[in-house]
């Protein structure tokens, strides 16, 4: 069952000459399902916001279950000149409002807050409220409404921290409200509640009633989600949070530059996770096109203007992928940089053989090349087949793959040495008797390749082996080997 709760920082009541002033507020909101337009009166700004939420929920046939209040020592004391405490006064006003309108009245939960708290103590106060909510509802389906009006000068930052913490615990932040009180309206158009007779009311008359407002500032709060979404994509290549943030806009504007860009980001993210090279490469190109299209045609809508602020950071962090002369080595380097080691290992094993064949290998004899092409495995590149099967196994009794497995008995350095020997001894026929290539450099590159291939195979298979490399070790190896390959990069793509 969904529970609606509210969090706030309780303000103290400020009587003037022992009188309390009740101010008029107006709340207006239009959404896909409802148009809201109603008046609320309140002595405290907190009071107006809580009454607004109770009214909103009632019109949706729901109720506010609990109001969680951060309370300083001040609001737990009596109001100056009155025989009632600030907290008790607030609770009474809400209860009377609910009784008068036959609404369900919420419970009130107090969380003590020391106004002198600094540093670690402030964090404890934040944790206390989050823990209290978690304990009361035991991770059930909770929707949070927040009032950002009350409290001390730093209360807004405290409330933001609490909301972010709750949100990361999977709790939905439905609305963030602010009671926008103005002396130009409130002081002139108010009701005075006399302390001598709390039921007597003297209302000032005016031909044109003016109101303070209850402002829905949820969109401003949700900017935090947009920032988190942009950071998520920059750091981890995921567009999930961005999609959630812009979902309504995307549904209403499916062909807008922003919607197309978010779709391209999701497509990129999906193919990155699955590491399907062909689709992944296509998704990079589509992402680049959509970014350029967005830069040329966006800024017609406020959502597009907001997201544009983050575009330069995204382009900077994705520069290796989006640049004009991008290579497969750049893609691998980007995966390493972003912590996608499994993807980096897979791409290294699948694509580096093509780099080796195109840049470092001597040319094969035409007849030999035809034999290789004919015997090459389906859906396998020539480079991969050459250095993983053909040269190693041709007329070689020492190379014996294990039954039904591609792994063999030779260590990486022995495999590399075998490749070089077979090239130098012309067991694999070349176009020229004079072999023009750096055999020592090629041998080192091949050894590195077979090392990474073993690392990838080890990481892909469950095993109780205790001598596997750490992820940091593998990452450092990949960086070193990519740098070595880039020294002889002849615009390979």
SVG drawing of the C-alpha trace seen along z (x, -y; Angstrom):
<svg xmlns="http://www.w3.org/2000/svg" viewBox="-16 -48 82 82">
<polyline fill="none" stroke="black" stroke-width="0.4" points="0.0,0.0 1.3,-3.4 1.9,-5.8 2.2,-9.6 4.5,-11.4 5.7,-14.9 9.0,-16.2 9.7,-19.8 11.9,-21.9 9.4,-23.4 9.5,-27.2 8.7,-29.1 5.6,-31.3 6.1,-35.1 3.3,-36.9 3.0,-40.7 1.9,-42.4 0.6,-39.1 -1.5,-38.7 -1.1,-36.0 -1.5,-36.8 -3.2,-34.4 -2.2,-34.9 -4.0,-33.9 -2.2,-31.7 -3.2,-30.4 -2.2,-27.2 -2.6,-26.7 -1.4,-23.8 -2.4,-22.3 -1.3,-18.8 -2.6,-16.1 -5.1,-14.8 -6.3,-17.8 -6.5,-21.5 -5.9,-22.7 -6.9,-26.2 -7.7,-26.7 -7.0,-29.0 -5.3,-28.1 -4.8,-30.2 -2.0,-29.8 -0.1,-31.4 3.1,-29.6 4.5,-29.1 4.8,-25.4 1.1,-25.3 0.1,-26.6 2.3,-24.0 1.0,-21.0 -2.6,-22.1 -2.0,-22.3 -0.6,-18.7 -3.6,-17.4 -6.0,-19.2 -4.2,-17.9 -4.2,-14.3 -7.9,-14.5 -8.9,-15.6 -7.1,-12.5 -8.8,-10.3 -5.6,-9.8 -4.4,-10.9 -1.3,-12.2 -0.1,-9.6 2.7,-11.3 4.4,-14.6 8.1,-14.3 9.3,-17.5 12.9,-18.5 12.5,-20.5 15.0,-22.8 14.9,-23.6 13.1,-26.9 10.0,-25.3 9.7,-22.9 9.4,-25.8 6.4,-28.1 5.5,-30.8 6.4,-34.2 3.3,-35.7 1.2,-32.6 0.5,-29.6 1.3,-27.1 4.4,-25.6 5.3,-26.3 5.1,-22.6 1.8,-22.1 0.3,-25.2 1.3,-23.9 -0.2,-20.4 -3.4,-22.0 -3.8,-24.2 -3.5,-21.2 -5.9,-19.1 -8.5,-21.8 -8.2,-22.2 -8.7,-18.5 -11.7,-18.4 -13.3,-21.4 -13.0,-19.9 -13.6,-16.2 -10.1,-15.2 -8.0,-12.4 -5.5,-13.9 -1.8,-12.9 0.4,-11.7 3.2,-14.0 6.7,-12.7 9.4,-14.9 13.1,-14.5 15.2,-16.7 17.7,-19.0 20.4,-20.9 20.8,-24.3 24.4,-24.5 25.3,-21.3 28.2,-21.5 30.2,-19.0 29.6,-15.4 26.7,-16.2 24.7,-17.7 25.2,-14.4 23.8,-12.5 20.7,-14.7 20.1,-13.9 20.7,-10.2 18.3,-10.3 15.4,-11.5 16.1,-9.1 16.4,-6.2 13.2,-7.2 11.2,-7.1 12.8,-3.8 12.0,-2.2 8.4,-3.4 7.6,-2.1 10.1,0.7 10.9,0.0 7.2,0.0 5.9,-2.0 6.4,-5.6 5.8,-8.9 7.4,-12.0 6.2,-15.6 8.6,-18.2 8.2,-21.8 11.3,-23.9 10.0,-26.9 10.8,-26.6 13.8,-26.5 17.1,-28.2 19.2,-29.6 20.9,-26.3 17.7,-24.3 17.3,-24.2 20.6,-22.4 19.6,-19.9 16.3,-19.2 18.0,-18.7 20.4,-16.2 17.5,-14.3 15.5,-14.1 18.5,-12.9 19.2,-10.2 15.6,-9.1 15.6,-9.1 18.7,-6.9 16.9,-4.5 14.2,-4.1 11.7,-6.5 9.8,-8.7 9.9,-12.5 6.5,-13.6 6.3,-17.3 8.5,-20.0 6.6,-23.1 7.6,-26.6 5.3,-29.0 6.1,-32.2 5.2,-34.9 5.4,-38.6 5.0,-41.5 3.4,-43.5 0.4,-41.1 0.5,-39.4 0.8,-42.3 -2.0,-44.2 -4.4,-41.4 -4.4,-39.3 -6.7,-38.0 -5.7,-38.8 -6.3,-36.1 -6.6,-37.8 -4.7,-36.2 -7.5,-37.0 -10.1,-35.2 -8.6,-32.7 -11.9,-32.3 -12.5,-36.0 -11.3,-37.1 -10.9,-40.6 -10.4,-40.7 -9.2,-43.8 -11.4,-44.7 -10.2,-45.5 -12.0,-45.6 -9.3,-43.3 -8.0,-40.4 -4.3,-39.6 -2.6,-36.3 0.7,-34.9 1.4,-31.7 2.3,-28.1 4.9,-27.4 5.5,-24.0 9.3,-23.9 9.6,-20.2 11.1,-20.9 13.9,-23.0 14.6,-20.1 14.6,-17.6 17.5,-19.5 19.5,-17.4 18.3,-14.3 19.3,-15.8 22.8,-16.5 23.0,-13.0 21.8,-11.6 24.4,-13.6 27.1,-12.4 25.9,-8.8 26.2,-8.9 29.6,-10.7 31.1,-8.2 29.3,-5.0 27.7,-5.3 24.2,-4.8 21.2,-7.0 18.6,-5.5 18.3,-8.5 18.3,-11.0 15.5,-9.0 13.4,-9.0 14.0,-12.8 12.9,-13.6 10.2,-10.8 7.2,-13.1 9.0,-15.4 10.0,-12.4 6.5,-11.0 5.1,-14.3 7.9,-15.1 9.3,-11.8 11.0,-13.3 12.6,-16.4 16.4,-16.7 16.6,-16.0 14.4,-12.9 16.4,-11.5 19.6,-12.2 18.3,-10.4 17.3,-7.5 20.8,-7.4 22.3,-7.5 20.2,-4.5 21.1,-2.6 24.8,-3.3 24.4,-2.2 22.7,1.1 25.3,2.0 28.1,1.1 26.7,3.5 26.4,6.4 29.6,5.5 28.3,6.3 31.1,4.7 29.2,4.0 26.2,2.6 28.3,0.8 30.3,-1.0 27.1,-2.0 25.6,-3.3 28.7,-5.5 28.2,-7.0 24.5,-7.5 25.3,-9.2 27.7,-11.6 25.1,-12.5 22.4,-13.1 24.7,-15.3 25.5,-17.4 21.8,-17.5 20.9,-18.6 23.5,-21.4 22.1,-22.7 18.4,-22.5 17.7,-22.4 17.0,-25.3 13.3,-25.6 12.1,-24.1 13.2,-24.7 14.2,-21.0 16.5,-21.3 18.0,-24.5 18.7,-22.9 20.3,-19.8 22.5,-21.9 24.4,-23.0 25.8,-19.5 26.6,-18.8 30.1,-20.2 31.1,-17.9 29.6,-14.9 31.5,-15.7 34.7,-16.2 34.4,-12.8 33.4,-11.0 36.0,-12.7 37.9,-9.4 34.8,-7.9 33.4,-10.9 36.5,-12.2 36.7,-12.0 39.7,-9.6 38.6,-7.2 40.2,-3.8 39.4,-0.5 42.2,-1.2 40.5,-4.4 37.3,-2.5 39.3,-0.1 41.1,-2.9 37.7,-4.6 36.4,-1.4 39.5,-1.1 39.2,-4.7 35.5,-4.3 36.1,-1.1 34.5,1.3 37.3,3.8 35.3,6.8 34.3,4.9 37.9,3.7 39.2,7.3 36.6,8.5 37.3,5.8 41.1,6.2 40.9,10.0 38.5,9.5 40.0,6.4 43.7,6.2 44.4,9.2 43.1,7.0 45.4,4.2 48.4,6.6 47.6,8.1 47.1,4.7 50.0,2.9 52.7,5.4 52.4,8.5 54.4,9.2 52.2,9.8 51.1,13.4 51.7,15.1 48.6,14.9 48.1,18.7 48.6,18.8 46.1,16.0 43.5,17.8 43.9,20.9 43.5,18.8 40.4,17.0 38.8,20.4 39.5,22.0 38.7,19.0 36.0,19.5 32.6,17.9 32.0,14.5 35.7,14.3 38.1,11.7 41.2,12.8 43.6,11.3 41.9,13.1 41.9,16.5 45.6,16.1 47.1,15.6 44.6,17.7 44.5,20.8 46.0,20.9 49.7,20.1 49.8,21.8 48.4,25.1 49.8,25.4 52.1,28.5 52.8,28.1 52.8,31.1 53.6,29.1 50.4,27.0 47.5,29.2 44.3,27.5 42.4,29.2 39.4,31.2 36.4,29.0 38.2,25.9 40.1,23.1 42.7,22.9 46.0,24.6 49.0,25.8 51.4,23.0 52.1,20.0 51.7,16.5 55.5,16.1 55.8,19.5 52.9,18.9 54.4,15.5 57.8,17.3 56.1,20.0 54.4,17.4 57.7,15.6 59.6,18.8 56.9,20.0 57.1,16.7 60.9,16.6 61.2,20.2 58.7,19.6 56.3,22.3 53.7,19.7 54.5,18.5 55.1,14.7 55.2,12.5 58.9,11.8 61.8,13.9 63.1,10.8 60.8,10.3 60.5,6.6 59.1,6.4 60.2,5.8 60.1,9.4 61.1,8.5 58.4,5.8 55.8,8.1 56.8,10.9 56.3,8.6 52.9,7.5 51.8,11.1 52.9,12.1 50.8,9.2 47.8,10.2 47.9,13.9 48.3,12.7 45.2,10.6 43.3,13.4 44.2,15.7 43.0,13.0 39.7,12.6 39.2,16.4 40.0,16.7 37.6,13.9 34.8,15.4 34.9,18.8 34.0,19.8 37.1,21.2 38.6,21.7 42.0,20.6 43.7,18.2 46.3,16.9 44.1,14.7 45.1,11.2 43.3,8.3 41.3,5.9 43.8,3.2 46.6,5.5 44.6,6.2 43.8,2.5 47.5,1.5 48.4,4.3 45.8,3.1 47.0,-0.5 50.6,0.5 49.8,2.7 47.5,0.2 50.2,-2.5 52.7,-0.1 50.3,0.6 49.6,-3.1 53.3,-3.7 52.8,-1.9 49.3,-3.0 49.1,-3.6 45.6,-5.2 44.1,-1.7 40.3,-1.8"/>
</svg>
